[in-house]
Amino acid sequence: SGSHVNAIEPTPFLRQILNARRLLHRNRANLTVADGSAERLPLPDQSADGVWSVNTMHHWTDPQAAAVEIARILRPSGRLVLVDEDFEDPQHPDHERFAARHAGSGHGFTMVEAEATGELFQNAGLTGVEATKEPIDGRPSIVIVAAGASRTA
């Protein structure tokens, strides 16, 4: 209805899939699919009411740049929610499969640590940063929540 969603995706093939799915949605005019990454978001300063992402942090090539970029686009009243499954935790049901699949693969996965990632967002100026490890649906996860920076433009 009144909200607009920007889906940012760096991979051309996945953008095609997202655009095809967007066409099937009844509110497709409120959905935009754009080329970008966490480190390079194609949105104006302080233009996002919220940033939400699941299982993408481990794909970021420069987590510090991503934190700065997310802080740039998030409005002071905005909210951030990031969740990444913690595949390194032996309690994760896919821990062994993940470790075997990615050992020496050069896939470029960045293992996410809650405290270090939370500090990146604090240093980028976000407020009320909470970075925790907690199970979600029985899977150990890293959860980052924060509010926009308390600044005026």
PyMOL commands that set and color helices and strands:
alter all, ss='L'
color gray80, all
select helices_A, chain A and resi 12-24+28-30+57-59+63-73+95-102+114-123
alter helices_A, ss='H'
color red, helices_A
select strands_A, chain A and resi 5-9+31-35+48-54+74-85+127-136+139-147
alter strands_A, ss='S'
color yellow, strands_A
deselect
rebuild
show_as cartoon
